[in-house]
Amino acid sequence: MAGTEMLKLSEVLTEIGMSRAAFYRMRARGQAPRLVKLPNGHLRIRRTDLDAWLKNLDSPAY
């Protein structure tokens, strides 16, 4: 996947306006975008995975 932008978790949290604790609760329930763990232990999220996750959240609010 050459050329895929890898976002830091802090960048994603800022973009979606969510706290780290809330994100990890969603992750524990299997409702968060897929994370990639780098060899140095840092977490990243592919831009394409985040965009797909956001698109799947698109549902009408009643």
Residue frames relative to the residue before (quaternion, step in Angstrom):
aa qw qx qy qz dx dy dz
M 1.0000 0.0000 0.0000 0.0000 0.00 0.00 0.00
A 0.0413 0.8227 -0.5631 0.0663 3.54 0.66 1.02
G 0.7961 0.3085 -0.2326 0.4658 3.54 -1.01 0.83
T 0.5211 0.6168 -0.4320 0.4018 3.62 1.23 -0.01
E 0.4085 -0.7205 0.5090 0.2345 3.54 -0.78 1.05
M 0.1816 -0.7672 0.6098 0.0812 3.55 -0.93 0.98
L 0.1922 -0.8093 0.5510 0.0664 3.57 -0.62 1.17
K 0.4653 -0.6356 0.5354 0.3046 3.54 -1.13 0.69
L 0.6162 -0.5574 0.4023 0.3844 3.55 -1.15 0.60
S 0.6406 0.5306 -0.3320 0.4449 3.60 0.96 -0.78
E 0.6295 0.5256 -0.3305 0.4672 3.60 1.07 -0.70
V 0.6530 0.5080 -0.3074 0.4702 3.56 1.00 -0.87
L 0.6554 0.5191 -0.3148 0.4493 3.59 0.91 -0.90
T 0.6397 0.5067 -0.3174 0.4830 3.58 1.03 -0.75
E 0.6687 0.5181 -0.3004 0.4406 3.58 0.91 -0.91
I 0.7702 0.3421 -0.1974 0.5008 3.59 0.90 -0.85
G 0.4213 -0.7443 0.4386 0.2761 3.59 1.29 -0.02
M 0.5053 0.6382 -0.4152 0.4062 3.56 0.94 0.90
S 0.4718 -0.6548 0.5040 0.3077 3.56 -1.13 0.62
R 0.6372 -0.5273 0.4005 0.3945 3.55 -1.25 0.44
A 0.6476 0.5269 -0.3211 0.4470 3.60 0.96 -0.85
A 0.6611 0.4946 -0.3086 0.4723 3.60 0.92 -0.86
F 0.6268 0.5366 -0.3337 0.4558 3.58 1.02 -0.78
Y 0.6936 0.4709 -0.2856 0.4644 3.58 0.87 -0.91
R 0.5898 0.5368 -0.3734 0.4739 3.62 1.13 -0.51
M 0.6479 0.4981 -0.3127 0.4841 3.59 0.98 -0.84
R 0.6397 0.5309 -0.3231 0.4523 3.57 0.98 -0.83
A 0.6433 0.5261 -0.3182 0.4563 3.59 1.00 -0.83
R 0.6943 0.4418 -0.2596 0.5054 3.59 1.15 -0.63
G 0.5000 -0.6714 0.4146 0.3568 3.60 1.28 -0.02
Q 0.5504 0.6420 -0.3679 0.3867 3.60 1.20 0.48
A 0.5884 0.5735 -0.3663 0.4367 3.60 1.25 0.14
P 0.6060 -0.5346 0.4165 0.4165 3.58 -1.21 0.31
R 0.6210 -0.5817 0.3941 0.3473 3.52 -1.20 0.63
L 0.2555 -0.7616 0.5812 0.1296 3.56 -0.97 0.94
V 0.2260 -0.7247 0.6341 0.1473 3.54 -1.25 0.59
K 0.2078 -0.7708 0.5909 0.1163 3.57 -0.78 1.04
L 0.3195 -0.7607 0.5409 0.1635 3.56 -0.65 1.15
P 0.6751 -0.5062 0.3411 0.4143 3.62 -1.18 0.40
N 0.6809 0.4710 -0.2956 0.4766 3.60 1.12 -0.55
G 0.6111 -0.5935 0.3318 0.4052 3.60 1.30 0.12
H 0.5329 0.6262 -0.4120 0.3927 3.58 1.22 -0.19
L 0.3534 -0.7326 0.5475 0.1963 3.55 -1.17 0.67
R 0.0281 -0.7740 0.6325 0.0004 3.54 -1.09 0.80
I 0.2038 -0.7340 0.6336 0.1351 3.52 -1.32 0.44
R 0.4170 -0.6951 0.5245 0.2604 3.55 -0.84 0.98
R 0.5700 -0.6012 0.4453 0.3397 3.57 -1.04 0.83
T 0.6565 0.5196 -0.3154 0.4466 3.58 0.95 -0.87
D 0.6468 0.5087 -0.3179 0.4710 3.62 1.03 -0.76
L 0.6489 0.5084 -0.3163 0.4695 3.58 0.99 -0.82
D 0.6630 0.5035 -0.3087 0.4601 3.59 0.89 -0.90
A 0.6525 0.5034 -0.3147 0.4711 3.60 0.97 -0.81
W 0.6368 0.5276 -0.3171 0.4644 3.58 1.01 -0.83
L 0.6626 0.4979 -0.2990 0.4729 3.59 0.93 -0.90
K 0.6442 0.5231 -0.3248 0.4538 3.58 1.00 -0.79
N 0.6645 0.5051 -0.2984 0.4630 3.58 1.01 -0.78
L 0.6146 0.5420 -0.3473 0.4559 3.60 1.20 -0.40
D 0.5233 0.6703 -0.3913 0.3518 3.55 1.26 -0.43
S 0.3147 0.7079 -0.5753 0.2623 3.55 -0.24 1.31
P 0.5870 -0.6048 0.3955 0.3650 3.58 -1.07 0.61
A 0.3001 -0.7294 0.5884 0.1779 3.54 -1.05 0.78
Y 0.1702 -0.8086 0.5589 0.0692 3.55 -0.69 1.07
